[in-house]
Structure formats: C-alpha cells, structure tokens
Amino acid sequence: MREPGVNEPLDSKKHYLGRFDNDYAKHLHLNNPTSTNMHELERLNEITNTKNILSNIQENIDNDRE
C-alpha cells in the first residue's frame, strides 16, 4: 500500500516526493515527453522489471519452504 502523500505535487511545477514509480513515469511522459524523459522512462521500466523478478524469486522461495 502506498504511503499518503508520496505522489502529491509539491508545487505548480509538479515535483514529486518519494519513490519513482509508474505514476511518476506517466507524469513525465504526459507532461514532457522529451528524449531525456524517455531515457528516464526506460530506466524506470528496467527497475520495475527487476522488482518483478525479485518478487517472483521471493515467492518461489516462500513456496519451497511450505
């Protein structure tokens, strides 16, 4: 569950506090799809994929213990 205020805008420039997650990636793409932001989106996608892999590994470990 996400902590309250993690993705709340801090000011009119829409800077975000907290984790870089899919909401932030969507914000980057929708509000300023520059090449720099596209590079950032690719990096965030790699992080998300790595998290999913680690989650699957942890789930397999937990299942093996049962």
C-alpha positions, 0 to 999 in steps of 0.5 A: 500500500502506498504511503499518503502523500508520496505522489502529491505535487509539491508545487505548480511545477509538479515535483514529486516526493518519494519513490519513482514509480509508474505514476511518476513515469506517466507524469513525465511522459504526459507532461514532457515527453522529451528524449531525456524523459524517455531515457528516464522512462526506460530506466524506470521500466528496467527497475520495475522489471527487476522488482518483478523478478525479485518478487517472483524469486521471493515467492518461489522461495516462500513456496519451497519452504511450505 
